Amino acid sequence: MVQRISEPGPWVLGIDIGGTGSRAALEPAGAPLGSSRRLLPGVRSIAEGGTSTLEVAERLISAVRVQWPDAPLAAIGIGATGIASLAGDPAVELPRLSAAAGGAPVAFAIDGVTAHLGALAGSGGAVVAVGTGTIAIGTDLRSIWRRVGGWGHLYDDRGSGAWVGIEGLKAAILTHDGVTTDAAALLAAAVARFGPAPEWPAQLSTRDDRGAILAGFAADVAALAGIGDPVATRIMSTAGTLVAGTLAAALDPRLPWRASGVGGVFKAGGAFTAGFEAEFVRLAPDASLIDPAGTPLDGAVRLARLVASGDAPAGHPPFLWVH
């Protein structure tokens, strides 16, 4: 559906691509952040057959061009999960994205960077983003870049949605096998979501979107923790402490001792938040833990604004690429 733009241009586009889906926002370049925002329908970031982040970004850019053809794009800011570890060199693909945007400059960052730009509004410090995966970045967005985590759910992403899902299934299968008796509620939730336990390996082990599927089960674990199930509560509390450890490790003595956390897992609250806050205070008692100023999508829009104004940090692979 074509929509006409009444506000004067130019416009910037922010895109946030996560492990299970994406969001995009079109905003006037010169207006306050969040004003006159147009949101695009989300696009699945990972499908069973696999969907690259660059393809998702191109689809969203094309959607803007079709839906708002009279909105001139001054710049695009993209934050995406997995590009530093799983994708090829994003710099090779940026000209294609710029061409799709009518020649507008493009900045492509790992999701931790746009989470940082959203949470700390461009100031220095450390931010942890917790969704399907977990990654923390300590940076001033210029010369200091400290990454912790984000290496995938097979051996990292401590405290993430995928990690919570795995821990929930581990507890459930122990009760299924009669090794324990305390995870009956988790077992019932897993059966309701995935079917009988013998079907789980075929459902999970061969899927390209395994991390996203596991993160989906994390919602069931969090819900059980919310009503007091002891095993689920323990999992969520442990997840919080692990995320706090990741965030504390991203603090850098050359940066302001300031930190924040964003991402869907924080919405669980309860045992997760309690474990996170207590462990962070223990690990970094002199650091300030502040509420995030904005979301990773806000960070992507902010990145686009920096590019449009000429104030964007220089490209710094494997964190940030600018074309």
MONOR-V880431 format. One record per residue. PHI is phi in radians with two decimals (none if undefined). PSI is psi in whole degrees, -180 to 180 (* if undefined). D_CENTER is the distance of its C-alpha to the mean C-alpha in whole Angstrom. Layout:
BEGIN
PHI PSI D_CENTER
PHI PSI D_CENTER
END
This chain:
BEGIN
none 122 29
-1.37 131 30
-2.15 141 29
-1.58 146 31
-1.76 124 30
-1.65 -29 32
-1.29 145 30
-1.17 147 31
-1.47 -174 29
-1.41 176 27
-2.14 157 24
-2.12 152 20
-2.12 126 18
-1.91 135 14
-2.25 129 11
-2.07 114 8
-1.96 113 7
-1.84 -171 5
-1.28 -21 7
-2.09 -18 9
-2.96 -179 10
-2.35 162 9
-2.43 151 11
-2.52 146 13
-2.42 134 16
-1.86 129 19
-2.43 152 21
-1.09 137 24
-1.14 -32 24
-1.73 2 26
-1.63 164 25
-1.03 147 24
-0.97 129 20
1.63 -12 19
-1.44 147 23
0.89 36 24
-1.33 133 20
-1.90 125 20
-1.76 139 18
-1.67 151 17
-1.03 142 17
-1.16 154 14
-2.14 135 14
-1.07 130 13
-1.45 -30 11
-2.31 124 13
-1.96 171 17
-1.03 -33 19
-1.53 -2 21
1.62 131 18
-2.41 121 16
-1.32 152 15
-1.12 -35 13
-1.16 -38 16
-1.15 -40 18
-1.08 -45 15
-1.06 -43 15
-1.11 -40 19
-1.10 -41 19
-1.22 -39 17
-1.08 -44 19
-1.10 -37 22
-1.10 -39 22
-1.10 -44 22
-1.10 -33 25
-1.39 -43 27
-1.34 -36 26
-2.23 70 27
-1.15 -20 29
-1.74 19 30
-1.82 99 27
-1.18 129 28
-1.56 122 24
-1.52 -30 25
-2.99 160 21
-2.24 135 18
-2.07 128 15
-2.21 130 12
-2.04 132 8
-2.51 143 7
-1.39 147 6
1.45 -9 10
-1.25 -26 12
-1.39 -21 13
-2.01 -30 14
-1.96 -29 15
-1.57 167 16
-1.30 -163 19
-1.26 111 20
-1.06 -27 18
-1.03 -29 21
-1.18 -31 23
-1.66 -14 21
-1.06 -38 21
-1.01 -35 24
-1.13 -42 24
-1.18 -39 21
-1.10 -41 23
-1.11 -39 26
-1.11 -26 24
-1.65 15 24
1.32 25 27
1.62 4 27
-1.16 144 25
-1.15 150 23
-2.26 135 19
-2.02 129 17
-2.09 124 14
-2.28 156 12
-1.17 156 9
-1.06 -29 6
-1.09 -32 7
-1.26 -45 10
-1.24 -31 9
-1.08 -41 7
-1.11 -47 11
-1.08 -34 12
-1.30 -47 11
-1.26 -41 12
-1.86 7 15
0.96 34 16
1.63 -4 17
-1.58 164 19
-1.34 155 19
2.60 -162 18
-2.16 141 15
-2.39 138 11
-1.96 134 9
-1.95 125 6
-2.21 105 6
-2.31 -122 5
-1.02 -41 7
-2.04 -177 7
-2.32 128 8
-2.51 143 8
-2.17 144 10
-2.29 129 12
-1.92 118 16
-2.77 158 17
-1.87 6 19
1.15 17 18
-2.26 -72 21
-2.07 -17 23
-1.90 122 21
-2.42 110 18
-2.16 114 17
-1.83 139 14
-2.34 126 14
1.44 -167 12
1.39 25 10
-1.68 8 13
1.80 158 13
-1.36 -11 14
-1.15 -37 17
-2.52 11 18
-2.59 -141 15
0.91 47 12
-1.01 127 14
1.38 4 13
-1.33 177 10
-1.05 -43 11
-1.11 -41 12
-1.09 -46 14
-1.06 -43 15
-1.07 -43 16
-1.09 -46 18
-1.11 -37 20
-1.12 -41 21
-1.22 -35 23
-1.09 -44 24
-1.14 -41 26
-1.13 -42 27
-1.24 -30 29
-1.11 -41 31
-1.24 -38 32
-1.01 -40 33
-1.45 -4 35
1.43 9 37
-1.27 -37 35
-2.26 172 34
-2.25 5 35
-1.66 -4 32
-1.98 35 29
-1.07 -38 31
-1.18 -40 29
-1.16 -39 26
-1.09 -44 28
-1.10 -40 29
-1.15 -40 25
-1.18 -40 24
-1.13 -41 28
-1.10 -33 27
-1.52 -41 24
-1.97 -8 25
1.58 -172 28
-0.99 146 31
-0.94 -39 30
-1.08 -16 32
-1.54 -10 29
-1.10 -45 26
-1.00 -44 26
-1.15 -32 27
-1.31 -35 24
-1.85 -38 22
-1.23 -27 23
-1.82 4 23
-1.61 139 20
-1.21 -26 18
-1.74 31 15
-0.99 -44 16
-1.04 -42 13
-1.17 -39 12
-1.14 -43 15
-1.10 -41 15
-1.12 -31 12
-1.09 -39 14
-1.21 -23 17
-1.02 -31 15
-1.11 -36 16
-1.20 -40 20
-1.10 -45 20
-1.10 -39 18
-1.12 -41 21
-1.17 -38 24
-1.09 -37 23
-1.12 -23 23
-1.85 14 27
1.64 10 28
-1.08 125 27
-1.15 -39 28
-1.21 -45 26
-1.10 -39 23
-1.10 -42 23
-1.09 -41 24
-1.10 -46 21
-1.17 -38 18
-1.12 -44 20
-1.10 -40 20
-1.02 -44 16
-1.06 -43 16
-1.16 -36 19
-1.18 -41 17
-1.11 -39 14
-1.07 -40 16
-1.11 -39 18
-1.12 -45 15
-1.13 -45 14
-1.07 -36 18
-1.21 -20 18
-1.49 -10 16
-1.13 141 19
-2.24 132 22
-1.09 -16 25
-1.48 -6 25
-1.94 162 23
-0.98 140 23
-1.43 67 23
-2.27 140 20
-2.58 157 16
-2.71 166 14
-2.34 141 11
-2.38 168 8
2.09 161 6
-1.08 -31 8
-1.17 -28 10
-1.10 -24 12
-1.16 -17 13
-1.11 -31 15
1.01 -146 17
0.87 -128 21
-1.09 -36 21
-1.08 -52 17
-1.12 -42 18
-1.08 -45 21
-1.13 -41 20
-1.08 -52 18
-1.16 -42 20
-1.13 -43 23
-1.23 -37 22
-1.15 -42 20
-1.08 -38 24
-1.16 -42 25
-1.40 -33 24
-2.38 67 23
-1.11 -21 26
-1.65 -1 27
-1.58 150 23
-1.64 123 22
-1.75 112 19
-2.01 156 18
-1.19 143 17
-1.15 141 14
-1.32 -24 16
-2.88 -177 13
-1.66 170 10
-1.03 -32 7
-1.15 -40 9
-1.02 -38 12
-1.14 -38 11
-1.15 -41 11
-1.12 -42 15
-1.07 -41 16
-1.07 -44 15
-1.08 -40 17
-1.12 -40 20
-1.11 -41 20
-1.12 -45 21
-1.09 -34 24
-1.53 -6 25
1.43 10 26
-1.77 8 24
-1.17 144 21
-1.08 151 21
-1.10 154 22
-0.96 139 20
-2.46 72 19
-1.00 143 19
-1.69 35 17
-1.90 -39 14
-2.62 134 15
-2.21 138 18
-2.25 134 20
-2.32 * 23
END
